[in-house]
Amino acid sequence: MILVTGATGNVGSEVVRILTAAGEEVRPFSRSTGGDLNDPKSVAAQLDGVSAVFLLPGYENFAETLAEIRSAGAERVVMLSSSSVPGGDLNNAVARYMIESEVTVRESGLPWTFLRPAAFMSNTLRWLPQLKAGDVVRDAFPSVRVASTDPYDIAAVASLALTGPEYEGHAFALSGPESLLPGDRLRILGEVLGRELTFTGLTDDEARKEMEAAMPQQYVDAFFSFYVDGTLDESPVRDTVKNLTGREPRSFRQWAEDHADAFAR
């Protein structure tokens, strides 16, 4: 039995789908199933017969949750982490909780695998309100290239690591097959949707103002550190997905075609 936390999320839902299709027994865990990753006892209640756990990072009482997983006899954990971890910047709020989560897992005594993807292709869904209102998208960091990753590919690697010991003790950097600007992604999306879409980059001041209205200051500062100060480079195209799965990583065009219905007016 494999416990999949965040089972309704972009990656977790794909992990459930891939493992189920492969004939594995899966126990989905999410708020919709009554689960609470901040509560170790909530996790412990779902661990009977579980051999492996797909974990999300950064939750409260994380060490206690891992202790429950180990006590229940699970053989391994696979945790979704971040490409920001290797930079080691504990002053960056996003990097810090990812780094601390990895350290906690390492210290738990459980065999582990970490997945460190570049930004998700599914982040494009945040453009939905603008695209439902018209054909212009305004967004931050217009000159930043990212080799964004399809959550399906992250889940495919996670599924391999969950079902065998071969990848224990490895931290895998994952990316998609191409490094694109935000305007490139919008152009491709427009081609898929049959719409002529226009991208307008926000100035840093405009971006900061919009982001401060939507998230805590420490996270705004973290993203500006990544993408304005340049402390995080997610532009490299990596061969990890191909090496592990035997196929090329999925392109942004493939992701857009699979999710075109979400953007329908």
Secondary structure, DSSP 8 states (H G I E B T S, - for coil): -EEEETTTSTTHHHHHHHHHHTT--EEEESGGGT--TT-HHHHHTT-TT--EEEE-S--TTHHHHHHHHHHTT--EEEEE--TTGGG--TTSHHHHHHHHHHHHHHHTTS-EEEEEE-SBGGGGGGGHHHHHH-SEEEES-TT--B--B-HHHHHHHHHHHHT-GGGTTEEEEE--SS-B-HHHHHHHHHHHHT---EEEE--HHHHHHHHHTTS-HHHHHHHHHHHTS----------HHHHHHSS----HHHHHHHTGGGG--
